[in-house]
Amino acid sequence: MTTLRITEIPDEKPVRMPVDLPADLHRDLVTYAALVSQNGQPVDPTRLVPHMIRGFIASDRAFAKLKRARAKQIVSNRPLEAALCLRIVTGNLPSLTTSLLTSFGR
């Protein structure tokens, strides 16, 4: 049997964003929702849209590359914040205090 990419829909607080869809796309979305239906429980087609968009964005390599480049640019423009983030992520907080005191001349 063919496996669909969306198998379950987690509950999340949504942000409202009205969108107009072409009729053929809406029909396909309704058909997809019918195929995703769990235990005979109908799935609202509008609940599929965020997951489809998320999957599309996650699979877009050019977007990921540009997003990383932008993050690097922001980091290079803010070296102190970048150092803080890096040390928090790596768990290297004791040396953070020392380096901050050194940075401010204490």
N, C-alpha and C positions, 0 to 999 in steps of 0.2 A: 504494500500500500504506500502511496505517496505521502510524505510527511510535509505538513505546512510549516512555514517559518514561525508563525504566531500560534502558540499552543495554549497559552493562558494569558489573561489580562489582569495585571496587578491593580489594586486600588491606589490611586494617587490623587492629590488635590489638583484639579485642572486649572488652566488659565484659558479663559474664553477667547476664541479666535474664530469668528464667522468666516466661512469659506464657501464659495460657489463652485460646484463641481459640474462638469459636463455630464449629460444624461448617461452616456455609455460607461463612464467611469463610476458613476453612482450604481448602475446595475451590477458592475463587476464587484464593487464593494459589498453590496447586499448579498451577492452570490458567495463571496469569500466568507462573510459573516455566517451564512447558513452552513458552510462547510466547517467552520470553527466551532459551531454550537456544541456545547458540552452536555452530555446526558440528555439530549433533547431540549435543553434550556436554550432559548434563542439568545443570540449575542447581538447587541445594538451595534450596527455598522460604524457608528461614529466613534465607538470605543477602540476600533481598530486603527484609525487614522494616525494617532500619535505613535503607535508602535511601528507602523509602516514608515513614517517619516524618520523615526529614530534609526530604523534599519537601513534606510536609504543613506542617511548622513553618515552612519558608522561605516558603510561600505564605500564611501566616496574618498578615494585616496588623495585626490587633489585638495579636497577640503581639509583633510587631516594634516597634510603637509603645510598648507597655508596657516592653519590654526597653530601648529607647532612653531612656525617661523614668527608668527605674531607674538606668541608667548615669549620666545627668546628675545625679541625686540623689546618687549616690556621689561623683561628681566635685565637686559643690558642697560636700559635707561634708569633703572632703580637698583643699584648694586646692594644697598643696605637691606632693602626688603627681600631681595633675592637670597642674600646670605641667611637672613632670618628664616625664610621658608625652607631653604635647603637644610638648615640645622634642625628645624622642627621635624621635617620629614625623616631625616636620618637619625633623630633621637640624640643629637650631639648638643644638648643644651648647656652643660657646664662650660664648655669652651665658648658658647655664645655670650655668656655674661662677661667673660674675660675679654673677648673681642669687642664687645660693645663699649666696655669701659676704656679699652685701648683706643677705640675709634674716637671717643669723646675726650681723650687726653687725660684720663684719670689714672 
